[in-house]
Amino acid sequence: MLAKNTNLQSIPLAPKALVLGAGLIGPSIAGFLAEKGHVTITDINYEALIRAQKLFNRMGVQPDIFEYSGKEADTRRLIHEHDLTVNALPGKFGHAMLRTIIDEQRAAVDISFGEEDAFVLDDLAKQKGIPVAVDCGVAPGMSHMLIGYADSLLNGQSSSARIDVGGLPQEPKAPHFYQAPFAPESVIDEYLRSAGYMKDGTVLWADPLADIQVIDVPDIGSFEAFRSDGLRTLLKTMSHIRNMTEWTLRNPGHLALMKKYRNEERFAPEALPETIQELKQAWALGNDPDRTVMRVHVANDHGNQVTFTLEDQKDMVTNMHSMARTTGLTAALVARRILDGNLTTAGILAPETLGRDHDFMRHMFNGMHEQGIEYRGTRTYNGMTVPLEI
C-alpha cells in the first residue's frame, strides 16, 4: 500500500530486502524481487513512488512502498530493519550511502555507479562480515560477469576483452537519433569524462569522442561507438588481461551532433543548464520502445575466443523499458543469491569475480531466461566455433 508520510513505526518487521531509490531502475529491481520474496522500496520523492506503483500493478506484484524523510536516523533504521539493501540512488549519493549500509552491518547490492573506488570499503565490509556486490547493472554489471566467466573458460589466460553496449531507441528520429533512458546530464557526462582502458598492460585515458568507430554486431545491426569509462573494477581485478576497452553504441548521426555541441561549448558549465533543458525534450523516451544491445568478446593469444551477445526489447506488457529491465533484473538476481544464502563472501565483490563462479552464472542465465532476456554465447577453439550452452 502506498502511504504518504508513513510513520516509521508502521513498517512491517524485518522485510527481506530494501530498495533505496525509485528512479528508472529501482522500481524494476523491487518488482523482480517481489515476485519471489518480501521487499520494500523507498524514496523521498512521492511522485516517483506513484509511478513505481503503476509498474507494480502492471507486473502483478506489490512491494511495500514507503516515503521517507531522508534524515540519516530514519535511513539507518530502515536499512537495519532489512536483511539486504539495494542502493539505487544517483551516483553522487551512492558511495556515502554504501558506507552507511555497511556500517549498519547489512548486505548490499549497489547500482549507484559512483565515481569513488568501492574497494576503499573492502576492509570495512570484511570487518562487518557482509557481502557487498557492486556495479550490478547491465554494463557495468552483467558485462563484467561475462568477462569473468569467459576468462574462466579460457583458463585465466585471456589477453583481450572488449565490451560494446548501448541503450537505444527502436525508432531513432533525426536530428539526434537518440533517446535517453537516463537523465541527460548523466549521458552528457559520458561525452566529457575521460575513458579508461587497458593497452599492453598499461591503463590509459582517452577523450571519449576523439575516436569514433563503426561497429557491426552480427544479426543485430551497425552502430557508431565511442570509448566510455565503464571498465571500472576490471582495471584492478583482471589486470592480467592486457588489452581491455568498453565502447558505447549509438545510432549513426548522433555522435557527430554531440561533437558539434561540444565544439560550440554547449556543454560548458555556463551553457549546460540551458542545454540540459533542451535535451530533456529532444531525448525524452516517454513510452517509446527502446532496446539494449551488448556484445562481450574475450580472447587469448592462441586464437581461442568467447563471445556473448544480447538484444533485448522493451516489455510491452509491463511497459518496462529494456534498459530498466536488463539492469534491474541483474541487480535483483544478485540480491536474490545473497538473500538465499548462496553468496556469503564478505567484502566488496566485483561482478567479474562473481562471474568466475559457474554455478552463480547458471543462476544468472536461468533468471534472465525466465524473464525472456536471452544471452547468446559462442566459443572458438582451434578454429572451430560452437554455441555455448547457457
Secondary structure, 3 states (H helix, E strand, C coil): CEECCCCHHHCCCCCCEEEECCCCCHHHHHHHHHCCCCEEEEECCHHHHHHHHHHHHHHCCCCEEEECCCCHHHHHHHHHCCCEEEECCCHHHHHHHHHHHHHCCCEEEECCCCCCCHHHHHHHHHHHCCEEECCCEECCEHHHHHHHHHHHHCCCCEEEEEEEEEEEECCCCCCCCCCECCCHHHHHHHHHCCEEEEECCEEEEECCCCCCEEEEECCCEEEEEEECCCCCCHHHHCCCCCEEEEEEEECCCHHHHHHHHHHCCCCCCCCHHHHHHHHHHHCECCCCCEEEEEEEEEEECCCCEEEEEEEEECECCCCECHHHHHHHHHHHHHHHHHHCCCCCCCEEECHHHHHCCHHHHHHHHHHHHHCCCCEEEEEEECCEEEECCC
